[in-house]
Amino acid sequence: MIFGLPKEEIEDRLEKGEVRVAVYGLGRVGLPLAVAWLRAGQAVIGADINEGTVNEINGGLSPISDEPRIPEAVKHFVETGRFRAMTDLVKASEESEVKFIAVPTTLHEGGFDGSALESALRSVGKGLEEGDAVSIECTVPPTTTEEWARVILEEESGLRAERDFALVFSPERIYEGRALEDIEERYPKIVGGVGPRSTELFSILYSRVARRGVIEMGSATAAELAKLFEGIYRDVNIALANELAGLCHDLGIDFMDVRGASNSQPFCHLHRPGVGVGGACIPHYPHFVLDKAGELGKSMPLVRLGRTINEGMPQYTLGLAQEALNAIGKNFDAIKVAILGLAFRGGVADARNSPTYDIIDLLKERDAEVVVHDPLIGRDERLEGRGVKLVKSIEEAVKGASLIIIATDHGEYA
C-alpha cells in the first residue's frame, strides 16, 4: 500500500528502495522508464506480452540498442536481481503497488486505437489492490483517463479511483536517442490526477526521478492536452516550414539561408522542412485532438491543415524529383532510385510511420526500381513486403542510380 500514506513515509520507503514498481510495455518508452526507476533505487517488474522481449531482458540483454546507458543498465539490474520481466500482466499488477502503463497507442482506420492500453488496464485492474497507484504514460485523446481508463480499472478491481487507489495521466516526454536523459534530467514531469490526492502521490514519487521537478496539473485531461499540444505545435510549425520552403524553391532561393536569417530574431523559430513527419507520436496527436473537437462540434482548421500539408510532402517530394529527372531527360519507369534513409528521423533505428514508405509506394506506382539504405536498420519486413531491397552500403545503393533521395538526416549522409 502506498496511496494514502503520509508524505514522510512515502519518501522514507523511496529512500530505502521499498516501493514495488511495475512498468507495462518494454519498448522505447517503457524500458527507459523502468531503468529510471531502477536507478532511483526501486525494484522493478517489466510486463510485456512479447515473449521474446521478456526472455531477452531476463537474459540481461536490452531489446533497444541505440539508447545510451540502457543496455548496460538492463544487464546490471538483472544480474543484481532488481529487474525482472514477465508476460503475466495480472501477476505483475498483483506483485506491485505502483504501475506505470507505457504501451503503444496509435491510429487505426482514422481513429484512436487503444486496444493495447485497454488490455493493460484490464490486467492491472484484475491485480489492483486498495492503496495501489496507476499512471498512464502513453499518449491518449483528451478525457481518456477520466472517462475510459478510470471506468475499466474500477470495473475490473471493484475499487474506486481517488478513494481506494491513485490514478493519474503523466505523459512520456522523450526524444529517441536520449530517452533516459530526458526522463531524469532534461524535462519536468507533468502529472495530472483524477483528483488531488492522486496528483500529490505521483508528484512525490516522480520527484525522486525527475531532477527538473514536477508540474502538477489541475486534472488528468489537462495533462493529456499538455502532451498533445506539444506534438501539434511541432506538426503545425513543420507544415509552415514545408510551405515556406516550397515558396523558396519556386523563387530559386535557399530556404535554409532564409531560415537562418529569420531565426536570428528571438521570437522566430522556423523549423526545418522535410519529406514528411514520421514516428509514433506527431502524426497521430493532431487526429486525437481533431476527433475530440469534432465530438464537441468544434472545427480546428489550422491543426487539420498542418496535418494535410505534412501528409502531402511525399507527393511533393516526388514532384521535385520529377523536375530533376526532366532536366536529364529521364522518367521514373526507366530508372533506379536510391533512397537514403528509412528511419523517421536521423540518428535512430526507428522507422515507425516513416514518410519513406509513402515515397516508395509512389515510386512503385510509377514502375521505378527502388533501393533503400539506412545505416542503423539492418532488416525491415515492410520493405520486404513491398519487394524493395534494403542494402548495407551507400555505394551499393547509389551505383547505377539516376536519382538519389536523401529522406532521413542521418549523420552518415552529411
Solvent accessible surface area in square Angstrom, and as a share of the most:
residue,aa,sasa,rsa
1,M,119,0.53
2,I,0,0.00
3,F,7,0.03
4,G,48,0.46
5,L,38,0.19
6,P,77,0.48
7,K,104,0.44
8,E,123,0.55
9,E,77,0.35
10,I,4,0.02
11,E,73,0.33
12,D,64,0.33
13,R,39,0.14
14,L,3,0.02
15,E,114,0.51
16,K,130,0.55
17,G,26,0.25
18,E,88,0.39
19,V,2,0.01
20,R,107,0.39
21,V,2,0.01
22,A,0,0.00
23,V,0,0.00
24,Y,1,0.00
25,G,8,0.08
26,L,3,0.01
27,G,36,0.35
28,R,40,0.15
29,V,35,0.20
30,G,0,0.00
31,L,0,0.00
32,P,0,0.00
33,L,4,0.02
34,A,0,0.00
35,V,0,0.00
36,A,1,0.01
37,W,1,0.00
38,L,1,0.00
39,R,98,0.36
40,A,19,0.15
41,G,32,0.30
42,Q,0,0.00
43,A,49,0.38
44,V,3,0.02
45,I,11,0.05
46,G,0,0.00
47,A,1,0.01
48,D,21,0.11
49,I,139,0.70
50,N,81,0.42
51,E,116,0.52
52,G,46,0.44
53,T,20,0.12
54,V,8,0.05
55,N,90,0.46
56,E,65,0.29
57,I,0,0.00
58,N,66,0.34
59,G,58,0.56
60,G,7,0.07
61,L,113,0.56
62,S,18,0.11
63,P,51,0.32
64,I,14,0.07
65,S,101,0.65
66,D,41,0.21
67,E,3,0.01
68,P,77,0.48
69,R,87,0.32
70,I,0,0.00
71,P,45,0.29
72,E,103,0.46
73,A,10,0.08
74,V,0,0.00
75,K,107,0.45
76,H,95,0.42
77,F,16,0.07
78,V,28,0.16
79,E,118,0.53
80,T,73,0.43
81,G,60,0.57
82,R,76,0.28
83,F,3,0.01
84,R,110,0.40
85,A,8,0.06
86,M,24,0.10
87,T,59,0.34
88,D,72,0.37
89,L,22,0.11
90,V,44,0.25
91,K,89,0.38
92,A,0,0.00
93,S,0,0.00
94,E,91,0.41
95,E,54,0.24
96,S,3,0.02
97,E,0,0.00
98,V,1,0.00
99,K,0,0.00
100,F,0,0.00
101,I,0,0.00
102,A,10,0.08
103,V,18,0.10
104,P,98,0.62
105,T,19,0.11
106,T,47,0.27
107,L,40,0.20
108,H,115,0.51
109,E,162,0.73
110,G,55,0.53
111,G,25,0.24
112,F,62,0.26
113,D,39,0.20
114,G,9,0.09
115,S,71,0.46
116,A,40,0.31
117,L,0,0.00
118,E,57,0.26
119,S,57,0.37
120,A,2,0.01
121,L,0,0.00
122,R,76,0.28
123,S,16,0.11
124,V,0,0.00
125,G,1,0.01
126,K,117,0.50
127,G,3,0.03
128,L,13,0.07
129,E,104,0.47
130,E,114,0.51
131,G,1,0.01
132,D,6,0.03
133,A,0,0.00
134,V,0,0.00
135,S,0,0.00
136,I,0,0.00
137,E,2,0.01
138,C,10,0.06
139,T,7,0.04
140,V,0,0.00
141,P,17,0.11
142,P,9,0.05
143,T,30,0.18
144,T,12,0.07
145,T,0,0.00
146,E,49,0.22
147,E,115,0.52
148,W,80,0.28
149,A,0,0.00
150,R,51,0.19
151,V,69,0.40
152,I,6,0.03
153,L,0,0.00
154,E,36,0.16
155,E,115,0.52
156,E,49,0.22
157,S,27,0.18
158,G,64,0.62
159,L,32,0.16
160,R,123,0.45
161,A,3,0.03
162,E,31,0.14
163,R,152,0.55
164,D,13,0.07
165,F,0,0.00
166,A,0,0.00
167,L,0,0.00
168,V,0,0.00
169,F,0,0.00
170,S,0,0.00
171,P,0,0.00
172,E,15,0.07
173,R,53,0.19
174,I,32,0.16
175,Y,74,0.28
176,E,21,0.09
177,G,26,0.25
178,R,65,0.24
179,A,0,0.00
180,L,3,0.01
181,E,55,0.25
182,D,2,0.01
183,I,19,0.09
184,E,7,0.03
185,E,71,0.32
186,R,82,0.30
187,Y,68,0.26
188,P,29,0.18
189,K,14,0.06
190,I,7,0.03
191,V,0,0.00
192,G,0,0.00
193,G,3,0.03
194,V,19,0.11
195,G,13,0.12
196,P,107,0.68
197,R,107,0.39
198,S,0,0.00
199,T,10,0.06
200,E,95,0.43
201,L,6,0.03
202,F,0,0.00
203,S,14,0.09
204,I,18,0.09
205,L,1,0.00
206,Y,0,0.00
207,S,71,0.46
208,R,95,0.35
209,V,8,0.05
210,A,4,0.03
211,R,162,0.59
212,R,144,0.52
213,G,27,0.26
214,V,34,0.20
215,I,78,0.40
216,E,101,0.45
217,M,51,0.23
218,G,85,0.82
219,S,35,0.23
220,A,0,0.00
221,T,30,0.18
222,A,32,0.25
223,A,0,0.00
224,E,0,0.00
225,L,53,0.26
226,A,26,0.20
227,K,14,0.06
228,L,0,0.00
229,F,106,0.44
230,E,60,0.27
231,G,4,0.04
232,I,16,0.08
233,Y,117,0.45
234,R,101,0.37
235,D,0,0.00
236,V,27,0.16
237,N,31,0.16
238,I,26,0.13
239,A,2,0.02
240,L,77,0.38
241,A,0,0.00
242,N,5,0.03
243,E,100,0.45
244,L,60,0.30
245,A,19,0.15
246,G,13,0.12
247,L,102,0.51
248,C,14,0.08
249,H,81,0.36
250,D,114,0.59
251,L,119,0.59
252,G,67,0.64
253,I,89,0.45
254,D,81,0.42
255,F,14,0.06
256,M,86,0.38
257,D,101,0.53
258,V,61,0.35
259,R,53,0.19
260,G,45,0.43
261,A,70,0.54
262,S,38,0.25
263,N,46,0.24
264,S,94,0.61
265,Q,93,0.41
266,P,97,0.61
267,F,172,0.72
268,C,37,0.22
269,H,115,0.51
270,L,24,0.12
271,H,40,0.18
272,R,132,0.48
273,P,45,0.29
274,G,33,0.32
275,V,23,0.13
276,G,17,0.16
277,V,20,0.11
278,G,8,0.08
279,G,2,0.02
280,A,30,0.23
281,C,46,0.28
282,I,15,0.08
283,P,13,0.08
284,H,15,0.07
285,Y,8,0.03
286,P,1,0.00
287,H,44,0.20
288,F,2,0.01
289,V,9,0.05
290,L,8,0.04
291,D,64,0.33
292,K,40,0.17
293,A,6,0.05
294,G,50,0.48
295,E,129,0.58
296,L,137,0.68
297,G,72,0.69
298,K,125,0.53
299,S,90,0.58
300,M,50,0.22
301,P,98,0.62
302,L,118,0.59
303,V,14,0.08
304,R,131,0.48
305,L,96,0.48
306,G,4,0.03
307,R,9,0.03
308,T,81,0.47
309,I,37,0.19
310,N,2,0.01
311,E,97,0.43
312,G,33,0.32
313,M,18,0.08
314,P,6,0.04
315,Q,89,0.40
316,Y,81,0.31
317,T,15,0.08
318,L,3,0.02
319,G,36,0.35
320,L,62,0.31
321,A,7,0.06
322,Q,58,0.26
323,E,91,0.41
324,A,52,0.40
325,L,1,0.00
326,N,95,0.49
327,A,88,0.68
328,I,100,0.51
329,G,70,0.68
330,K,89,0.38
331,N,93,0.48
332,F,10,0.04
333,D,92,0.48
334,A,84,0.65
335,I,13,0.07
336,K,32,0.13
337,V,0,0.00
338,A,0,0.00
339,I,0,0.00
340,L,11,0.06
341,G,0,0.00
342,L,0,0.00
343,A,2,0.01
344,F,47,0.20
345,R,44,0.16
346,G,12,0.12
347,G,47,0.45
348,V,1,0.00
349,A,37,0.29
350,D,8,0.04
351,A,6,0.05
352,R,91,0.33
353,N,65,0.34
354,S,3,0.02
355,P,12,0.08
356,T,1,0.01
357,Y,14,0.05
358,D,73,0.38
359,I,0,0.00
360,I,0,0.00
361,D,51,0.26
362,L,30,0.15
363,L,0,0.00
364,K,82,0.35
365,E,128,0.57
366,R,78,0.29
367,D,107,0.55
368,A,7,0.06
369,E,102,0.46
370,V,10,0.06
371,V,12,0.07
372,V,0,0.00
373,H,8,0.03
374,D,6,0.03
375,P,46,0.29
376,L,74,0.37
377,I,20,0.10
378,G,68,0.66
379,R,162,0.59
380,D,12,0.06
381,E,123,0.55
382,R,107,0.39
383,L,1,0.01
384,E,89,0.40
385,G,71,0.69
386,R,76,0.28
387,G,63,0.61
388,V,8,0.05
389,K,124,0.52
390,L,34,0.17
391,V,8,0.05
392,K,188,0.80
393,S,40,0.26
394,I,55,0.28
395,E,127,0.57
396,E,76,0.34
397,A,0,0.00
398,V,44,0.25
399,K,162,0.69
400,G,70,0.67
401,A,24,0.18
402,S,36,0.23
403,L,17,0.08
404,I,85,0.43
405,I,14,0.07
406,I,98,0.50
407,A,19,0.14
408,T,6,0.04
409,D,82,0.42
410,H,4,0.02
411,G,62,0.59
412,E,101,0.45
413,Y,31,0.12
414,A,134,1.04
